């Protein structure tokens, strides 16, 4: 299986040339069969629930072994029932997508009205620029700290920024948390170390910030993909820089994932299967 991520979908939508966008959309929809890696919110829901179960012994049903995949293309961003999606998907439309996921993905990538496509790209870029400026300011502020100190700072800031979502998902999973103090320092550390999405984000962000070059918008999309894919894929083929960052962080060892910069490595995987 060759599932897509939200970043793959966005970057295809970003292509202005209709013929080129058609070609890429066709290849992606056929090879992926319409499957995508689920969005960050859904992954965190499952990952935090597993941590709550481990900490408190709360009974919780394990999702299916491929729970992190969906053949509903928009679930790369948000689940159908997620209010953040911003629109209600009718049962009829949802059923049509479910019946022909690859075709639905292709139609979305290649046939979205031009005004909607360009507005979406513009909004994403504007949000990315605000985030980039914020990260660059923080990067300069902590430039002289050791890597271990920057790791602690990044973990703390990640907790602060995500605390409302963390408590919401943990309570839903059965954790007796009402405030930050209910979490405790030991469990707070585990929220970063044992929740794959947070761990991958922290480790790659630390190494990205240590580079001499400025942060770019493309970095956010690559980060988004790696957080979704590294803990769950068997093989990842990506550009040199992010593969090297992931290897430096030993993410391949932690999650038993093969990292490569060439598509030809897939031949070995197929041969071994």
ABEGO torsion letter per residue (X at the ends): XBBBBAAAAAAAAABABAAAAAAAAAAAAAAAGGBBBBBAAAAAAAAAAAAAAAAAGBBBBBBBAAAABBABAAAAABBAABAAAGBBBBAAAAAAAAABAAAAAAAAAAABBAAAAAAAAAAAAAAAAAAAAAAAAAAAAAAABBAAAAAAAAAAAAAAAAAAAAAAAAAAAGBBBABAAAAEAAAAAAAAAABAAAAAAAAAAAAAAABABBBBAAAAAAAAAAAAAAAABABBBBBAAAAAAAAAAGAAAAAGBBBBABAAAAAAAAAAX
